[in-house]
Structure formats: C-alpha cells, structure tokens
C-alpha cells in the first residue's frame, strides 16, 4: 500500500514525522540539560531552572500543534469535505456536481473514481428507460413521466396534450418483408417524429408499433395541428424498401388533452 502513496502525501507524512522527532529531541535535550540525566549523579531539583525548559517545550508544542492543524485542514479536512459535498449533491439528485481536488493525489483519485461510479450508475439506469431499437424512451419511463406532467398540469392549471401514432398493417410488413424491414420502419418512424416536434416535447415507444408524443402546455387544438402535419408527410419519410423501390407506410393518429376540453 505504501508504494502507491503519492509524493505529496509522502511529503506531508515526512514533515509531520520530522516535526514530531524535532519536538521529542528538543524535549530530551532540555530534560538532559536542566535535570541532569546522568547515571550516578544526584542533581538537586531547582524550580528556577524549570522556567526556561517549560517555555521552550511549550513554544515547540504550540508550533507543532499549529503546523499539524494547518496540514490537517488543508491536506485532509478540505479535500474530504469536498468529497462529502459531492456525495451530498448526488444524494439530492445533482449528479453533475464534481469534487475538484488538486492534492493529495489519493483524495483526487478517490473523487475521480466516485465520479466514474456515479456516471456508470446513471448510464445503467438510463439504459433501463430507453428502447434499444429506436433509442426513444420506453413504456416504463413514459408512465413515470406522464404521471409527473399530469400532476404539474393540475397544480398550475396548464394544458397538456398526449398524441398516439400507430403504424398501419405492421404485422403484414413483418410477415411479408421480414422483421428486419419492420425494425427499419420503427427506426424511421422514431427519427421522423423527432424531427417534427419541439425539444420540450416528449417522445416514447408505447410498445410494438405504437408511439406516444406528450406535448406540455399545449392545448388539444394546437396538438392536432402538429399531428396533422406529421400525418401529412408521414408516407414521404417512412417506407419499406430502399431508395430505388419504396413502398409507403401509413399510420393512424389520435390526440387527447388534460384537462379534457
């Protein structure tokens, strides 16, 4: 374990060790000088001699204490508090906060590894909410998101619209063209919908051949206009086959709003 310590941490430990050795050495010299630690010699105790050694020992003790406090606060407590703050931010859901630690290297490495661990956990959790085929949010994420949006709409009395798009005759595409063609249609549909809605709008794959678009702060009339535009251009962007031979794909759409108009 010692060989993994950084030069900065080794320097701190060496400084503290030398400081302690210095204090002990001075104390021994003072005791030897003023108390006469010599075997066979009886030195009478003179309390007047105690004034000087006491001041010297006290001075070095204070110096050693202040130096130790300085090293502890700047090289131990400060980086540990930053790591603690990072952990507190993570607990409260702020995963973007990172602890910036320059020294010692061990604490910097600990903070970096904690950040990597959080990133991997977040990535793993996000994969649970993503449809692997289309890259859209899946039904699990959709239900949680929709519940949140309905609560917000009810609390602030704001409109909320939900639209659904269902690909027509999708089973026939899979049966006649193969599942590869069906997967390609689903990917084209997801890409097309993403290009037609706002960044604040939510797109998810409800399951199978059905997609959901959630439009916050959007009344049903406005949502219908968006979906009619999507429907009008759908066959030009979603098809079976390649550029040389395309077979258009059709879809059915519907809109619901909250509160219901």
C-alpha positions as CSV (number, residue, x, y, z in Angstrom):
1,X,0.0,0.0,0.0
2,X,2.9,2.4,0.8
3,X,4.3,2.3,-2.6
4,X,1.1,3.7,-4.0
5,X,1.2,6.8,-1.9
6,X,1.8,10.0,-3.9
7,X,4.9,12.2,-3.4
8,X,2.7,14.9,-2.0
9,X,1.2,12.7,0.7
10,X,4.6,11.2,1.5
11,X,6.0,14.7,1.9
12,X,3.2,15.5,4.4
13,X,3.8,12.4,6.4
14,X,7.6,13.0,6.3
15,X,7.0,16.6,7.5
16,X,4.8,15.5,10.4
17,X,7.3,12.8,11.4
18,X,10.3,15.2,11.3
19,X,8.2,17.7,13.4
20,X,7.5,15.1,16.0
21,X,11.1,13.9,16.1
22,X,12.2,17.6,16.5
23,X,9.8,18.1,19.4
24,X,10.9,14.9,21.1
25,X,14.6,15.7,20.5
26,X,14.3,19.2,22.0
27,X,12.4,17.9,24.9
28,X,15.1,15.3,25.6
29,X,17.9,17.9,25.3
30,X,16.0,20.2,27.7
31,X,15.5,17.4,30.2
32,X,19.1,16.3,29.9
33,X,20.4,19.9,30.3
34,X,18.3,21.0,33.1
35,X,17.6,17.8,35.1
36,X,21.0,16.3,34.6
37,X,20.1,12.8,33.4
38,X,23.4,11.3,34.3
39,X,23.7,7.9,35.9
40,X,25.3,8.1,39.3
41,X,24.9,11.9,39.6
42,X,22.3,13.3,42.0
43,X,21.2,16.7,40.9
44,X,19.0,18.7,43.3
45,X,15.7,19.9,41.9
46,X,15.8,23.6,41.3
47,X,12.5,25.1,40.3
48,X,14.1,28.2,38.9
49,X,15.6,26.0,36.1
50,X,12.1,24.8,35.1
51,X,11.1,28.2,33.7
52,X,13.3,28.1,30.6
53,X,12.7,24.5,29.6
54,X,8.9,24.9,30.1
55,X,8.9,27.9,27.8
56,X,10.9,26.1,25.2
57,X,8.8,22.9,25.3
58,X,5.6,25.0,25.2
59,X,6.8,27.0,22.3
60,X,7.7,24.0,20.2
61,X,4.4,22.2,21.3
62,X,2.4,25.2,20.1
63,X,4.4,25.4,16.9
64,X,3.9,21.7,16.3
65,X,0.2,21.9,17.1
66,X,-0.3,24.8,14.7
67,X,1.7,23.1,11.9
68,X,-0.3,19.9,12.4
69,X,-3.6,21.8,12.3
70,X,-2.6,23.6,9.1
71,X,-1.6,20.3,7.4
72,X,-4.7,18.6,8.6
73,X,-7.1,21.4,7.5
74,X,-5.5,21.9,4.0
75,X,-4.4,18.4,3.1
76,X,-7.0,16.2,4.9
77,X,-10.1,18.0,6.0
78,X,-10.6,20.3,3.0
79,X,-10.5,17.6,0.3
80,X,-12.6,15.3,2.5
81,X,-15.2,18.0,2.8
82,X,-15.3,18.4,-0.9
83,X,-15.9,14.7,-1.4
84,X,-18.6,14.8,1.3
85,X,-20.3,17.7,-0.5
86,X,-20.1,15.7,-3.8
87,X,-21.8,12.8,-2.1
88,X,-24.4,15.1,-0.6
89,X,-25.2,16.5,-4.1
90,X,-25.5,13.0,-5.5
91,X,-27.9,12.0,-2.7
92,X,-30.1,15.0,-3.6
93,X,-30.1,14.1,-7.3
94,X,-27.5,16.6,-8.6
95,X,-25.2,14.1,-10.4
96,X,-23.5,16.9,-12.4
97,X,-21.6,18.2,-9.4
98,X,-18.0,17.1,-9.3
99,X,-15.4,17.5,-6.5
100,X,-12.4,19.4,-7.7
101,X,-9.4,18.3,-5.7
102,X,-5.8,19.1,-6.6
103,X,-4.0,17.3,-3.7
104,X,-3.2,14.9,-2.3
105,X,-3.3,12.6,-5.2
106,X,-5.1,9.9,-3.2
107,X,-8.1,12.1,-2.5
108,X,-8.2,13.3,-6.1
109,X,-8.2,9.8,-7.3
110,X,-11.0,8.9,-4.8
111,X,-13.1,11.8,-6.1
112,X,-12.5,10.8,-9.7
113,X,-13.4,7.2,-9.1
114,X,-16.6,8.3,-7.2
115,X,-17.5,10.4,-10.3
116,X,-16.9,7.5,-12.6
117,X,-19.0,5.2,-10.5
118,X,-21.9,7.7,-10.5
119,X,-21.7,8.1,-14.3
120,X,-21.8,4.4,-14.8
121,X,-24.8,4.0,-12.4
122,X,-26.6,6.8,-14.2
123,X,-25.8,5.3,-17.6
124,X,-27.1,1.9,-16.5
125,X,-30.3,3.4,-15.1
126,X,-30.8,5.4,-18.3
127,X,-30.5,2.2,-20.4
128,X,-33.4,0.7,-18.4
129,X,-35.6,3.6,-19.6
130,X,-34.5,3.5,-23.3
131,X,-36.0,1.4,-26.1
132,X,-33.0,-0.4,-27.5
133,X,-34.3,-0.4,-31.1
134,X,-35.5,3.2,-31.6
135,X,-33.5,5.0,-28.9
136,X,-36.7,6.5,-27.6
137,X,-38.0,6.3,-24.0
138,X,-39.8,3.1,-23.3
139,X,-43.2,2.4,-21.6
140,X,-41.6,2.3,-18.1
141,X,-40.2,5.8,-18.4
142,X,-43.3,7.0,-20.2
143,X,-45.7,6.1,-17.3
144,X,-43.5,7.9,-14.8
145,X,-43.1,11.0,-17.0
146,X,-46.8,11.2,-17.8
147,X,-47.7,11.0,-14.2
148,X,-45.4,13.9,-13.4
149,X,-46.8,16.0,-16.2
150,X,-50.4,15.4,-15.3
151,X,-49.6,16.5,-11.7
152,X,-47.9,19.6,-12.9
153,X,-50.8,20.4,-15.3
154,X,-53.3,20.0,-12.5
155,X,-51.3,22.1,-10.0
156,X,-50.6,25.0,-12.3
157,X,-53.8,24.7,-14.4
158,X,-51.9,24.3,-17.6
159,X,-53.0,22.4,-20.7
160,X,-51.4,19.1,-21.5
161,X,-51.8,17.0,-24.7
162,X,-51.0,13.4,-25.5
163,X,-50.9,12.1,-29.0
164,X,-50.5,8.5,-30.2
165,X,-49.3,7.2,-33.5
166,X,-50.0,3.7,-34.6
167,X,-48.4,2.2,-37.7
168,X,-51.0,0.6,-40.0
169,X,-50.6,-3.0,-41.2
170,X,-47.4,-3.5,-39.3
171,X,-47.9,-7.2,-38.9
172,X,-48.1,-7.6,-42.7
173,X,-44.8,-5.8,-43.1
174,X,-43.2,-8.2,-40.7
175,X,-44.8,-11.2,-42.3
176,X,-44.1,-10.3,-46.0
177,X,-40.9,-8.3,-45.7
178,X,-39.3,-9.8,-42.6
179,X,-38.6,-8.5,-39.1
180,X,-35.6,-6.6,-40.4
181,X,-38.0,-4.5,-42.5
182,X,-40.3,-4.0,-39.6
183,X,-37.4,-2.8,-37.4
184,X,-36.3,-0.4,-40.1
185,X,-39.8,1.1,-40.3
186,X,-39.9,1.6,-36.5
187,X,-36.5,3.4,-36.6
188,X,-37.6,5.6,-39.5
189,X,-40.8,6.5,-37.6
190,X,-38.9,7.4,-34.5
191,X,-36.5,9.6,-36.4
192,X,-39.3,11.3,-38.4
193,X,-41.3,12.1,-35.2
194,X,-38.2,13.6,-33.5
195,X,-37.7,15.9,-36.5
196,X,-41.3,17.2,-36.3
197,X,-41.8,18.1,-32.7
198,X,-40.3,20.6,-30.3
199,X,-37.4,19.9,-28.0
200,X,-39.6,20.2,-25.0
201,X,-42.0,17.6,-26.3
202,X,-41.6,14.0,-25.2
203,X,-41.5,11.0,-27.5
204,X,-41.7,7.4,-26.3
205,X,-42.4,4.0,-27.7
206,X,-45.5,2.8,-26.1
207,X,-44.9,-0.8,-27.3
208,X,-44.9,-2.7,-30.5
209,X,-45.9,-0.4,-33.4
210,X,-47.3,2.4,-31.2
211,X,-45.6,5.7,-30.3
212,X,-46.6,8.4,-27.9
213,X,-45.9,12.2,-28.0
214,X,-46.5,14.2,-24.9
215,X,-46.8,18.0,-25.5
216,X,-46.6,20.0,-22.3
217,X,-48.5,23.3,-22.1
218,X,-50.2,22.6,-25.4
219,X,-54.0,22.6,-25.9
220,X,-55.7,19.9,-28.0
221,X,-56.3,22.2,-31.0
222,X,-52.5,23.0,-31.2
223,X,-51.6,19.4,-30.7
224,X,-54.0,18.4,-33.6
225,X,-52.2,20.8,-35.9
226,X,-48.9,19.2,-35.1
227,X,-50.2,15.7,-35.6
228,X,-51.9,16.5,-38.8
229,X,-48.6,17.9,-40.2
230,X,-46.9,14.6,-39.1
231,X,-49.6,12.6,-40.7
232,X,-49.5,14.6,-43.9
233,X,-45.8,14.0,-44.5
234,X,-45.5,10.5,-42.9
235,X,-45.5,8.4,-46.1
236,X,-42.7,10.6,-47.6
237,X,-40.4,9.7,-44.7
238,X,-41.4,6.3,-43.6
239,X,-41.4,3.4,-46.1
240,X,-40.4,-0.2,-46.8
241,X,-37.5,-0.9,-49.1
242,X,-34.7,1.3,-50.3
243,X,-34.4,4.5,-52.4
244,X,-34.8,2.5,-55.7
245,X,-38.0,0.8,-54.6
246,X,-40.1,2.3,-51.8
247,X,-43.4,1.1,-50.5
248,X,-45.1,3.8,-48.4
249,X,-46.2,3.1,-44.8
250,X,-49.3,4.6,-43.3
251,X,-50.2,5.5,-39.8
252,X,-53.2,6.4,-37.6
253,X,-53.1,9.2,-35.1
254,X,-55.2,10.4,-32.2
255,X,-55.0,13.2,-29.6
256,X,-56.2,13.5,-26.0
257,X,-55.8,16.5,-23.7
258,X,-55.9,17.3,-20.0
259,X,-58.0,18.8,-18.6
260,X,-60.4,17.4,-21.1
261,X,-61.8,20.1,-23.4
